[in-house]
Amino acid sequence: MIREAAAKDASSLEVLYRILLPDREGIKVLPDRIGQIAANPGSFLYIYEKDGEAVATAHLHLCMDALCGDRPFAVIERVVTLPQHRGQGVGEALMRHAEAVACAHGAQKIMLSSNARRTDAHRFYERLGYDGDRSRLFTKMLKLTNDGQELKDNQ
């Protein structure tokens, strides 16, 4: 069953995110933040639940765009399935669900980000029709001060 995440899923999401980002320190999923995401009409944090266990997740964002009238574009991030449930159609069902929601909201396109080292995931996305050759994702991690301002490299 695919459903939107709830506060009770915080620890399950942490487990999934640690699998997705094993070298990342400071992963902390807050139950209140899940509630804030659920209250945001352009953000959908999905859980694939199997036998009462959260076995996969994906986060869909609808982003306003000025290019195509009132049509948004969509971004999918943080897609991960527990290793023992891979190859069983869980990830595909989750992705197809997110795509259907994006279409229902009139999205003109859907994009996703994936770590450059996750070659198995890249093959999975290509099988679903995603083209990794059309564009390139650039990422800059920001370090913020207590007042929310970006720290400069020389500070």
DSSP file (Angstrom, degrees, kcal/mol; ACC not computed):
  #  RESIDUE AA STRUCTURE BP1 BP2  ACC     N-H-->O    O-->H-N    N-H-->O    O-->H-N    TCO  KAPPA ALPHA  PHI   PSI    X-CA   Y-CA   Z-CA
    1    1 A M              0   0    0      0, 0.0    48,-3.5     0, 0.0     2,-0.5   0.000 360.0 360.0 360.0 135.8    0.0    0.0    0.0
    2    2 A I  E     +A   48   0A   0     46,-0.2     2,-0.3    91,-0.0    46,-0.2  -0.896 360.0 153.9-104.1 131.5    1.3    3.5   -0.9
    3    3 A R  E     -A   47   0A   0     44,-2.4    44,-3.1    -2,-0.5     2,-0.2  -0.951  47.6 -87.6-148.0 165.2    0.3    6.3    1.5
    4    4 A E  E     -A   46   0A   0     -2,-0.3    42,-0.3    42,-0.2    40,-0.0  -0.555  54.6-101.7 -75.2 144.5    1.6    9.7    2.6
    5    5 A A        -     0   0    0     40,-3.6     2,-0.3    -2,-0.2    40,-0.2  -0.293  37.3-159.9 -65.4 149.7    4.0    9.5    5.5
    6    6 A A    >   -     0   0    0     -3,-0.1     3,-2.6     1,-0.0     4,-0.2  -0.808  37.0 -95.3-124.3 167.6    2.8   10.3    9.0
    7    7 A A  G >  S+     0   0    0      1,-0.3     3,-1.7    -2,-0.3    27,-0.1   0.836 121.5  64.8 -52.2 -36.0    4.6   11.4   12.2
    8    8 A K  G 3  S+     0   0    0      1,-0.3     3,-0.3     2,-0.1    -1,-0.3   0.645  92.8  64.5 -64.2 -13.8    4.7    7.8   13.3
    9    9 A D  G <>  +     0   0    0     -3,-2.6     4,-2.7     1,-0.2    -1,-0.3   0.400  69.3 103.8 -89.8   2.1    7.0    7.0   10.3
   10   10 A A  H <> S+     0   0    0     -3,-1.7     4,-2.1     1,-0.2    -1,-0.2   0.906  82.7  43.4 -55.1 -48.6    9.9    9.1   11.5
   11   11 A S  H  > S+     0   0    0     -3,-0.3     4,-1.9     1,-0.2    -1,-0.2   0.881 113.9  51.3 -68.7 -36.1   12.1    6.3   12.6
   12   12 A S  H  > S+     0   0    0     -4,-0.3     4,-2.2     2,-0.2    -1,-0.2   0.900 109.6  50.5 -65.0 -40.2   11.3    4.1    9.6
   13   13 A L  H  X S+     0   0    0     -4,-2.7     4,-3.0     1,-0.2     5,-0.2   0.892 106.9  54.6 -64.4 -39.5   12.2    7.1    7.3
   14   14 A E  H  X S+     0   0    0     -4,-2.1     4,-2.2    -5,-0.3    -1,-0.2   0.920 107.8  49.9 -59.4 -43.4   15.5    7.5    9.2
   15   15 A V  H  X S+     0   0    0     -4,-1.9     4,-1.5     1,-0.2    -2,-0.2   0.941 113.2  46.0 -59.8 -48.0   16.3    3.8    8.5
   16   16 A L  H  X S+     0   0    0     -4,-2.2     4,-2.2     1,-0.2    -2,-0.2   0.910 112.4  50.0 -62.8 -43.4   15.6    4.2    4.8
   17   17 A Y  H  X S+     0   0    0     -4,-3.0     4,-2.8     1,-0.2    -1,-0.2   0.841 106.8  54.9 -67.2 -32.5   17.5    7.5    4.5
   18   18 A R  H  < S+     0   0    0     -4,-2.2    -1,-0.2    -5,-0.2    -2,-0.2   0.834 108.9  48.8 -69.6 -30.3   20.6    5.9    6.2
   19   19 A I  H  < S+     0   0    0     -4,-1.5    -2,-0.2    -5,-0.2    -1,-0.2   0.914 114.8  45.3 -69.3 -43.5   20.5    3.1    3.6
   20   20 A L  H  < S+     0   0    0     -4,-2.2    -2,-0.2     1,-0.3    -3,-0.2   0.890 128.0  26.5 -65.6 -40.9   20.2    5.8    0.8
   21   21 A L    ><  +     0   0    0     -4,-2.8     3,-1.6    -5,-0.1    -1,-0.3  -0.617  68.5 164.9-126.0  69.8   23.0    8.0    2.3
   22   22 A P  T 3  S+     0   0    0      0, 0.0    -1,-0.1     0, 0.0    -2,-0.1   0.742  78.5  47.8 -64.1 -23.5   25.3    5.7    4.3
   23   23 A D  T 3  S+     0   0    0      2,-0.1     2,-0.5     0, 0.0    -5,-0.1   0.456  88.0 106.3 -94.5  -1.0   28.1    8.3    4.5
   24   24 A R    <   -     0   0    0     -3,-1.6     3,-0.4    -6,-0.1     2,-0.2  -0.670  56.3-154.4 -86.4 125.9   25.8   11.2    5.6
   25   25 A E        +     0   0    0     -2,-0.5    -2,-0.1     1,-0.2    -1,-0.0  -0.609  69.6  34.4 -91.3 156.1   26.0   12.3    9.2
   26   26 A G        +     0   0    0      1,-0.2     2,-0.5    -2,-0.2    -1,-0.2   0.698  65.6 166.0  79.0  20.2   23.2   14.0   11.1
   27   27 A I        +     0   0    0     -3,-0.4     2,-0.3    -6,-0.1    -1,-0.2  -0.589   9.3 161.4 -69.9 121.1   20.3   12.3    9.5
   28   28 A K        -     0   0    0     -2,-0.5     2,-0.6     2,-0.0   -17,-0.1  -0.911  25.2-160.5-146.7 112.8   17.4   13.1   11.8
   29   29 A V        -     0   0    0     -2,-0.3   -15,-0.1   -19,-0.2     3,-0.1  -0.860  13.8-153.9 -98.0 119.1   13.7   12.8   10.7
   30   30 A L     >  -     0   0    0     -2,-0.6     4,-1.8     1,-0.1     3,-0.4  -0.788  14.4-141.2 -95.6 130.1   11.5   14.9   12.9
   31   31 A P  H  > S+     0   0    0      0, 0.0     4,-1.6     0, 0.0    -1,-0.1   0.888 104.7  54.1 -55.0 -39.7    7.8   13.8   13.4
   32   32 A D  H  > S+     0   0    0      1,-0.2     4,-1.9     2,-0.2     5,-0.1   0.869 104.4  54.6 -63.2 -35.5    6.8   17.5   13.3
   33   33 A R  H  > S+     0   0    0     -3,-0.4     4,-2.5     1,-0.2    -1,-0.2   0.887 103.3  55.4 -66.9 -37.3    8.6   18.0   10.0
   34   34 A I  H  X S+     0   0    0     -4,-1.8     4,-2.3     1,-0.2    -1,-0.2   0.902 107.7  50.5 -60.5 -39.2    6.6   15.2    8.5
   35   35 A G  H  X S+     0   0    0     -4,-1.6     4,-1.6     2,-0.2    -2,-0.2   0.888 108.5  51.3 -63.9 -39.9    3.5   17.0    9.5
   36   36 A Q  H  X S+     0   0    0     -4,-1.9     4,-0.7     2,-0.2    -2,-0.2   0.894 109.9  49.8 -64.3 -39.8    4.7   20.2    7.9
   37   37 A I  H >< S+     0   0    0     -4,-2.5     3,-1.0     1,-0.2     6,-0.3   0.927 109.2  51.7 -63.5 -44.1    5.4   18.3    4.7
   38   38 A A  H 3< S+     0   0    0     -4,-2.3    -1,-0.2     1,-0.3    -2,-0.2   0.826 108.4  52.2 -62.4 -31.4    1.9   16.8    4.7
   39   39 A A  H 3< S+     0   0    0     -4,-1.6    -1,-0.3    -5,-0.1    -2,-0.2   0.623  89.1  92.3 -80.0 -13.1    0.4   20.3    5.2
   40   40 A N    X<  -     0   0    0     -3,-1.0     3,-1.8    -4,-0.7    -4,-0.0  -0.732  69.0-151.1 -84.7 117.1    2.4   21.7    2.2
   41   41 A P  T 3  S+     0   0    0      0, 0.0    -1,-0.1     0, 0.0    -4,-0.0   0.645  94.0  49.6 -66.5 -12.1    0.1   21.3   -0.9
   42   42 A G  T 3  S+     0   0    0     -5,-0.1    20,-3.3    19,-0.0     2,-0.4   0.247 100.6  73.4-107.7  13.1    3.1   21.0   -3.2
   43   43 A S  E <   - B   0  61A   0     -3,-1.8     2,-0.4    -6,-0.3    18,-0.2  -0.991  51.8-178.4-134.8 131.1    5.0   18.3   -1.3
   44   44 A F  E     - B   0  60A   0     16,-3.0    16,-3.1    -2,-0.4     2,-0.8  -0.959   7.7-167.4-133.1 113.2    4.2   14.6   -1.0
   45   45 A L  E     - B   0  59A   0     -2,-0.4   -40,-3.6    14,-0.2     2,-0.3  -0.884  21.3-162.4-102.5 108.0    6.3   12.3    1.2
   46   46 A Y  E     -AB   4  58A   0     12,-3.0    12,-1.5    -2,-0.8     2,-0.4  -0.661  13.2-164.4-100.1 147.6    5.2    8.7    0.3
   47   47 A I  E     -AB   3  57A   0    -44,-3.1   -44,-2.4    -2,-0.3     2,-0.7  -0.980  13.3-146.8-122.3 136.2    5.7    5.5    2.1
   48   48 A Y  E     -AB   2  56A   0      8,-2.5     7,-2.9    -2,-0.4     8,-1.0  -0.940  24.4-163.3 -99.7 116.8    5.3    2.0    0.5
   49   49 A E  E     - B   0  54A   0    -48,-3.5     2,-0.4    -2,-0.7     5,-0.2  -0.871  12.7-179.7-107.9 131.5    4.0   -0.1    3.3
   50   50 A K  E >  S- B   0  53A   0      3,-2.9     3,-1.8    -2,-0.5    -2,-0.0  -0.986  73.9 -15.0-132.9 121.6    4.1   -3.9    3.2
   51   51 A D  T 3  S-     0   0    0     -2,-0.4    -1,-0.1     1,-0.3     3,-0.1   0.875 130.0 -52.0  52.2  41.4    2.8   -6.0    6.0
   52   52 A G  T 3  S+     0   0    0      1,-0.2     2,-0.4     0, 0.0    -1,-0.3   0.476 116.8 112.1  79.4   3.1    2.7   -3.0    8.3
   53   53 A E  E <  S-B   50   0A   0     -3,-1.8    -3,-2.9   -41,-0.0     2,-0.8  -0.905  70.5-126.2-113.4 136.6    6.4   -2.1    7.6
   54   54 A A  E     +B   49   0A   0     -2,-0.4    -5,-0.2    -5,-0.2     3,-0.1  -0.713  38.0 166.4 -77.0 110.4    7.6    1.0    5.7
   55   55 A V  E     +     0   0A   0     -7,-2.9    27,-3.2    -2,-0.8     2,-0.3   0.528  58.5  13.1-107.5  -8.8    9.8   -0.7    3.0
   56   56 A A  E     -BC  48  81A   0     -8,-1.0    -8,-2.5    25,-0.3     2,-0.3  -0.986  58.7-168.3-160.8 159.9   10.3    2.2    0.6
   57   57 A T  E     -BC  47  80A   0     23,-2.2    23,-2.0    -2,-0.3     2,-0.3  -0.987   5.4-179.1-150.2 157.6    9.9    6.0    0.3
   58   58 A A  E     -B   46   0A   0    -12,-1.5   -12,-3.0    -2,-0.3     2,-0.6  -0.958  18.4-142.8-154.5 145.1    9.9    8.8   -2.2
   59   59 A H  E     -BC  45  77A   0     18,-2.7    18,-2.7    -2,-0.3     2,-0.5  -0.954  15.6-164.1-116.8 117.3    9.5   12.5   -1.9
   60   60 A L  E     -BC  44  76A   0    -16,-3.1   -16,-3.0    -2,-0.6     2,-0.4  -0.854   3.5-168.9-102.7 130.9    7.6   14.3   -4.6
   61   61 A H  E     -BC  43  75A   0     14,-2.9    14,-2.4    -2,-0.5     2,-0.6  -0.977  11.2-153.6-119.3 131.2    7.8   18.1   -5.0
   62   62 A L  E     - C   0  74A   0    -20,-3.3     2,-0.5    -2,-0.4    12,-0.2  -0.930  19.5-162.5-100.4 123.7    5.5   20.2   -7.3
   63   63 A C  E     - C   0  73A   0     10,-3.3    10,-2.1    -2,-0.6     2,-0.0  -0.913  18.0-121.7-114.8 128.4    7.3   23.4   -8.2
   64   64 A M        -     0   0    0     -2,-0.5     2,-0.3     8,-0.2     6,-0.1  -0.368  33.3-166.5 -64.2 146.2    5.7   26.5   -9.6
   65   65 A D        -     0   0    0      6,-0.2     6,-0.0     4,-0.2    -1,-0.0  -0.986  27.6-157.7-138.5 144.3    7.1   27.5  -12.9
   66   66 A A  S >  S+     0   0    0     -2,-0.3     3,-0.5     1,-0.1    -1,-0.1   0.533  84.0  75.2 -94.7  -9.0    6.8   30.6  -15.1
   67   67 A L  T 3  S+     0   0    0      1,-0.2     2,-0.3     4,-0.1    -1,-0.1   0.865  99.4  34.2 -74.7 -39.3    7.7   28.9  -18.3
   68   68 A C  T >  S-     0   0    0      3,-0.4     3,-2.2     1,-0.3    -1,-0.2  -0.456 106.5-103.3-122.2  59.0    4.5   27.0  -19.1
   69   69 A G  T <  S-     0   0    0     -3,-0.5    -1,-0.3    -2,-0.3    -4,-0.2  -0.399  91.8 -19.9  63.2-124.2    1.6   29.1  -17.9
   70   70 A D  T 3  S+     0   0    0     -2,-0.2    -1,-0.3    -3,-0.1    -4,-0.1   0.216 104.8 118.6-103.5  15.7    0.2   27.7  -14.7
   71   71 A R    <   -     0   0    0     -3,-2.2    -3,-0.4    -7,-0.1    -6,-0.2  -0.680  51.5-149.6 -84.5 129.9    1.8   24.2  -15.1
   72   72 A P        -     0   0    0      0, 0.0    36,-2.6     0, 0.0    37,-0.4  -0.331   6.8-131.3 -83.1 173.4    4.3   23.1  -12.5
   73   73 A F  E     -C   63   0A   0    -10,-2.1   -10,-3.3    34,-0.2     2,-0.3  -0.871  22.5-133.9-115.5 162.1    7.2   20.8  -12.9
   74   74 A A  E     -Cd  62 110A   0     35,-2.5    37,-2.5    -2,-0.3     2,-0.4  -0.869  13.5-164.7-120.2 149.8    7.9   18.0  -10.5
   75   75 A V  E     -Cd  61 111A   0    -14,-2.4   -14,-2.9    -2,-0.3     2,-0.5  -1.000   5.5-158.6-131.6 132.7   10.9   16.7   -8.7
   76   76 A I  E     +Cd  60 112A   0     35,-2.9    37,-1.3    -2,-0.4     2,-0.3  -0.950  21.6 168.6-111.1 131.2   11.3   13.3   -7.0
   77   77 A E  E     +C   59   0A   0    -18,-2.7   -18,-2.7    -2,-0.5    37,-0.1  -0.886  47.8  28.9-134.8 166.1   14.0   12.9   -4.4
   78   78 A R  E     +     0   0A   0     -2,-0.3     2,-0.6     1,-0.2    -1,-0.2   0.883  66.4 173.5  53.0  49.7   15.1   10.5   -1.7
   79   79 A V  E     +     0   0A   0    -21,-0.2     2,-0.3    -3,-0.1   -21,-0.2  -0.790  10.6 152.0 -88.5 121.5   13.8    7.4   -3.4
   80   80 A V  E     -C   57   0A   0    -23,-2.0   -23,-2.2    -2,-0.6     2,-0.4  -0.986  27.4-164.5-154.6 142.4   14.9    4.3   -1.5
   81   81 A T  E     -C   56   0A   0     -2,-0.3   -25,-0.3   -25,-0.2     5,-0.1  -0.971  39.3 -99.7-123.7 139.6   13.7    0.7   -1.0
   82   82 A L    >   -     0   0    0    -27,-3.2     3,-2.3    -2,-0.4     4,-0.4  -0.349  38.5-119.3 -54.4 136.8   14.9   -1.7    1.7
   83   83 A P  G >  S+     0   0    0      0, 0.0     3,-1.4     0, 0.0    -1,-0.1   0.842 111.2  57.2 -51.8 -40.0   17.4   -4.0    0.1
   84   84 A Q  G 3  S+     0   0    0      1,-0.3    -2,-0.1     3,-0.0   -29,-0.0   0.587 108.3  48.4 -71.5  -7.9   15.4   -7.2    0.8
   85   85 A H  G X >S+     0   0    0     -3,-2.3     3,-1.0   -30,-0.2     5,-0.5   0.350  84.5 114.7-110.5   3.7   12.4   -5.7   -1.0
   86   86 A R  T < 5S+     0   0    0     -3,-1.4    -4,-0.0    -4,-0.4     0, 0.0  -0.422  71.7  30.1 -73.4 150.8   14.2   -4.6   -4.2
   87   87 A G  T 3 5S+     0   0    0     -2,-0.1    -1,-0.2     1,-0.0    -3,-0.0   0.586  94.2  97.7  78.9  10.2   13.3   -6.3   -7.4
   88   88 A Q  T < 5S-     0   0    0     -3,-1.0    -2,-0.1     0, 0.0    -1,-0.0   0.251 103.0-100.0-113.2   9.8    9.7   -6.9   -6.3
   89   89 A G  T  >5S+     0   0    0     -4,-0.0     4,-2.3     4,-0.0     5,-0.2   0.462  90.2 118.9  87.7   1.0    8.1   -4.0   -8.0
   90   90 A V  H  ><S+     0   0    0     -5,-0.5     4,-2.3     2,-0.2     5,-0.2   0.963  77.2  42.9 -64.7 -53.3    7.9   -1.8   -4.9
   91   91 A G  H  > S+     0   0    0     -6,-0.2     4,-2.6     1,-0.2     5,-0.2   0.901 114.4  51.2 -61.6 -41.9   10.1    1.0   -6.2
   92   92 A E  H  > S+     0   0    0      1,-0.2     4,-2.9     2,-0.2     5,-0.2   0.921 110.0  49.3 -62.5 -43.4    8.3    1.0   -9.6
   93   93 A A  H  X S+     0   0    0     -4,-2.3     4,-2.1     1,-0.2    -1,-0.2   0.908 112.1  48.9 -62.0 -41.2    4.9    1.2   -8.0
   94   94 A L  H  X S+     0   0    0     -4,-2.3     4,-2.2     2,-0.2    -2,-0.2   0.918 113.3  46.4 -64.4 -44.0    6.1    4.1   -5.8
   95   95 A M  H  X S+     0   0    0     -4,-2.6     4,-2.6     2,-0.2    -2,-0.2   0.922 112.1  50.0 -64.8 -44.7    7.5    5.9   -8.8
   96   96 A R  H  X S+     0   0    0     -4,-2.9     4,-2.3     1,-0.2    -1,-0.2   0.878 109.9  52.0 -62.6 -37.1    4.4    5.3  -10.9
   97   97 A H  H  X S+     0   0    0     -4,-2.1     4,-2.2    -5,-0.2    -1,-0.2   0.945 110.2  47.4 -63.2 -47.9    2.3    6.6   -8.1
   98   98 A A  H  X S+     0   0    0     -4,-2.2     4,-2.5     1,-0.2    -2,-0.2   0.900 111.7  51.4 -60.6 -41.0    4.3    9.8   -7.8
   99   99 A E  H  X S+     0   0    0     -4,-2.6     4,-2.6     1,-0.2    -1,-0.2   0.904 108.4  51.4 -62.3 -41.2    4.2   10.3  -11.6
  100  100 A A  H  X S+     0   0    0     -4,-2.3     4,-2.5     2,-0.2    -2,-0.2   0.896 110.2  48.7 -64.2 -40.0    0.4    9.9  -11.5
  101  101 A V  H  X S+     0   0    0     -4,-2.2     4,-1.3     2,-0.2    -1,-0.2   0.924 111.2  50.3 -64.7 -43.8    0.1   12.5   -8.8
  102  102 A A  H  <>S+     0   0    0     -4,-2.5     5,-2.6     1,-0.2     3,-0.4   0.925 112.2  47.4 -59.9 -44.4    2.4   14.9  -10.8
  103  103 A C  H ><5S+     0   0    0     -4,-2.6     3,-2.1     1,-0.2    -1,-0.2   0.906 107.1  56.3 -62.5 -42.2    0.2   14.3  -13.9
  104  104 A A  H 3<5S+     0   0    0     -4,-2.5    -1,-0.2     1,-0.3    -2,-0.2   0.778 107.5  50.0 -62.7 -25.2   -3.0   14.9  -11.9
  105  105 A H  T 3<5S-     0   0    0     -4,-1.3    -1,-0.3    -3,-0.4    -2,-0.2   0.298 121.5-109.0 -94.8   8.4   -1.6   18.3  -10.9
  106  106 A G  T < 5 +     0   0    0     -3,-2.1    -3,-0.2     1,-0.2    -2,-0.1   0.672  51.5 177.0  79.0  17.9   -0.7   19.2  -14.5
  107  107 A A      < -     0   0    0     -5,-2.6   -34,-0.2    -6,-0.2    -1,-0.2  -0.293  24.7-151.7 -59.4 137.0    3.1   18.9  -14.2
  108  108 A Q  S    S-     0   0    0    -36,-2.6     2,-0.3     1,-0.2   -35,-0.2   0.743  74.5  -4.9 -81.9 -24.8    4.8   19.4  -17.5
  109  109 A K        -     0   0    0    -37,-0.4   -35,-2.5    -7,-0.1     2,-0.4  -0.976  60.8-136.2-159.3 165.5    7.8   17.2  -16.6
  110  110 A I  E     -d   74   0A   0     -2,-0.3     2,-0.3   -37,-0.2   -35,-0.2  -0.998  20.5-175.4-131.7 134.2    9.2   15.2  -13.8
  111  111 A M  E     -d   75   0A   0    -37,-2.5   -35,-2.9    -2,-0.4     2,-0.3  -0.847   2.3-167.7-123.3 159.2   12.9   15.2  -12.8
  112  112 A L  E     -d   76   0A   0     -2,-0.3     2,-0.4   -37,-0.2   -35,-0.2  -0.987  13.9-137.3-144.4 157.6   14.8   13.3  -10.2
  113  113 A S        +     0   0    0    -37,-1.3     2,-0.3    -2,-0.3   -35,-0.2  -0.903  22.0 176.1-113.4 145.8   18.2   13.4   -8.6
  114  114 A S        -     0   0    0     -2,-0.4    23,-0.1   -37,-0.1    -2,-0.0  -0.985  38.8 -99.6-148.9 136.2   20.3   10.3   -7.9
  115  115 A N    >   -     0   0    0     -2,-0.3     3,-2.0     1,-0.2     7,-0.1  -0.277  33.2-124.4 -55.4 136.8   23.8   10.0   -6.5
  116  116 A A  T 3  S+     0   0    0      1,-0.3    -1,-0.2     2,-0.0     6,-0.1   0.741 108.8  56.5 -58.4 -25.0   26.3    9.5   -9.4
  117  117 A R  T 3  S+     0   0    0      1,-0.2     2,-1.8     2,-0.1    -1,-0.3   0.575  80.5  91.6 -84.4  -9.4   27.6    6.3   -7.8
  118  118 A R    <>  +     0   0    0     -3,-2.0     4,-2.0     1,-0.2     3,-0.2  -0.447  44.5 158.0 -87.9  67.6   24.2    4.6   -7.7
  119  119 A T  H  > S+     0   0    0     -2,-1.8     4,-2.1     1,-0.2    -1,-0.2   0.830  70.5  55.4 -64.4 -33.9   24.5    2.8  -11.0
  120  120 A D  H  > S+     0   0    0     -3,-0.3     4,-1.9     1,-0.2    -1,-0.2   0.918 109.0  48.6 -63.2 -41.5   21.9    0.2  -10.2
  121  121 A A  H  > S+     0   0    0      1,-0.2     4,-2.7     2,-0.2    -2,-0.2   0.879 107.4  55.9 -64.4 -37.5   19.4    2.9   -9.4
  122  122 A H  H  X S+     0   0    0     -4,-2.0     4,-2.5     1,-0.2    -1,-0.2   0.918 107.1  48.6 -62.5 -42.9   20.3    4.7  -12.7
  123  123 A R  H  X S+     0   0    0     -4,-2.1     4,-2.2     2,-0.2    -1,-0.2   0.903 110.6  52.4 -62.1 -40.2   19.4    1.5  -14.7
  124  124 A F  H  X S+     0   0    0     -4,-1.9     4,-1.2     2,-0.2    -2,-0.2   0.940 111.0  46.2 -59.5 -48.9   16.1    1.3  -12.7
  125  125 A Y  H  <>S+     0   0    0     -4,-2.7     5,-2.4     1,-0.2     3,-0.3   0.893 110.7  52.7 -64.1 -39.9   15.2    4.9  -13.6
  126  126 A E  H ><5S+     0   0    0     -4,-2.5     3,-1.7     1,-0.2    -1,-0.2   0.894 104.9  55.4 -63.1 -39.3   16.1    4.4  -17.2
  127  127 A R  H 3<5S+     0   0    0     -4,-2.2    -1,-0.2     1,-0.3    -2,-0.2   0.811 105.7  53.6 -61.3 -28.8   13.9    1.3  -17.4
  128  128 A L  T 3<5S-     0   0    0     -4,-1.2    -1,-0.3    -3,-0.3    -2,-0.2   0.433 129.7 -96.9 -86.8   0.8   11.1    3.6  -16.1
  129  129 A G  T < 5S+     0   0    0     -3,-1.7     2,-0.3     1,-0.3    -3,-0.2   0.536  74.9 142.8 100.5   7.6   11.7    6.1  -19.0
  130  130 A Y      < -     0   0    0     -5,-2.4     2,-0.7    -6,-0.1    -1,-0.3  -0.644  41.0-144.1 -83.8 139.9   14.0    8.7  -17.3
  131  131 A D        -     0   0    0     -2,-0.3     3,-0.5     1,-0.1     4,-0.4  -0.903  17.7-178.3-109.2 110.2   16.7   10.1  -19.4
  132  132 A G  S    S+     0   0    0     -2,-0.7    -1,-0.1     1,-0.2    -2,-0.0   0.455  78.6  62.8 -84.7  -1.0   20.0   10.8  -17.5
  133  133 A D  S    S+     0   0    0      1,-0.1    -1,-0.2     3,-0.1     3,-0.1   0.615  85.4  71.6 -98.6 -14.0   21.7   12.2  -20.6
  134  134 A R  S    S+     0   0    0     -3,-0.5     2,-0.3     1,-0.1    -2,-0.1   0.833 109.7   4.8 -74.7 -32.6   19.4   15.2  -21.3
  135  135 A S        -     0   0    0     -4,-0.4     2,-0.4     2,-0.0    -1,-0.1  -0.913  65.3-129.9-146.4 172.0   20.5   17.3  -18.3
  136  136 A R        -     0   0    0     -2,-0.3     2,-0.4    -3,-0.1    -3,-0.1  -0.989  16.4-137.0-131.2 135.0   23.0   17.4  -15.5
  137  137 A L        -     0   0    0     -2,-0.4     2,-0.4   -23,-0.1   -23,-0.0  -0.771  15.5-165.1 -93.6 132.2   22.3   18.1  -11.8
  138  138 A F        -     0   0    0     -2,-0.4     2,-0.4     2,-0.0    -2,-0.0  -0.950   6.8-165.2-114.8 138.3   24.7   20.3   -9.9
  139  139 A T        -     0   0    0     -2,-0.4     2,-0.4     2,-0.0    -2,-0.0  -0.973  12.7-176.2-127.5 137.6   24.6   20.3   -6.1
  140  140 A K        -     0   0    0     -2,-0.4     2,-0.4     2,-0.0    -2,-0.0  -0.974  20.2-143.6-129.8 118.4   26.1   22.7   -3.6
  141  141 A M        -     0   0    0     -2,-0.4     2,-0.4     1,-0.0    -2,-0.0  -0.655  19.4-144.6 -79.6 134.5   25.7   21.9    0.1
  142  142 A L        -     0   0    0     -2,-0.4     2,-0.6     8,-0.0     8,-0.0  -0.821   7.1-152.8-104.8 138.9   25.1   25.0    2.2
  143  143 A K        -     0   0    0     -2,-0.4     8,-3.2     8,-0.3     2,-0.3  -0.955  21.4-160.5-108.0 122.6   26.4   25.6    5.6
  144  144 A L  B     -E  150   0B   0     -2,-0.6     6,-0.2     6,-0.2     2,-0.1  -0.760  11.2-134.2-108.1 149.4   24.2   28.0    7.5
  145  145 A T    >   -     0   0    0      4,-2.6     3,-1.7    -2,-0.3    -1,-0.1  -0.292  44.4 -89.7 -82.7 178.2   24.8   30.1   10.6
  146  146 A N  T 3  S+     0   0    0      1,-0.3    -1,-0.1     2,-0.1    -2,-0.0   0.761 128.6  54.7 -63.4 -24.8   22.3   30.2   13.5
  147  147 A D  T 3  S-     0   0    0      2,-0.1    -1,-0.3     1,-0.0     3,-0.1   0.323 120.9-106.0 -93.5   9.6   20.6   33.2   11.8
  148  148 A G  S <  S+     0   0    0     -3,-1.7     2,-0.2     1,-0.3    -2,-0.1   0.457  75.7 134.6  86.9   0.4   20.1   31.3    8.5
  149  149 A Q        -     0   0    0      1,-0.1    -4,-2.6    -5,-0.0    -1,-0.3  -0.592  61.9-105.1 -85.2 145.7   22.8   33.1    6.5
  150  150 A E  B     -E  144   0B   0     -2,-0.2     2,-0.3    -6,-0.2    -6,-0.2  -0.478  30.8-126.4 -70.0 134.9   25.2   31.1    4.4
  151  151 A L        -     0   0    0     -8,-3.2    -8,-0.3    -2,-0.2     2,-0.2  -0.646  23.0-128.5 -77.8 136.2   28.7   30.8    5.8
  152  152 A K    >   -     0   0    0     -2,-0.3     3,-1.9     1,-0.1    -1,-0.0  -0.554  20.3-114.9 -81.5 152.0   31.4   31.9    3.4
  153  153 A D  T 3  S+     0   0    0      1,-0.3    -1,-0.1    -2,-0.2    -2,-0.0   0.789 114.8  54.4 -57.0 -29.6   34.3   29.5    2.7
  154  154 A N  T 3         0   0    0      1,-0.2    -1,-0.3     0, 0.0    -3,-0.0   0.401 360.0 360.0 -90.3   4.6   36.8   31.9    4.3
  155  155 A Q    <         0   0    0     -3,-1.9    -1,-0.2     0, 0.0    -2,-0.1   0.448 360.0 360.0 -91.1 360.0   34.9   32.2    7.6
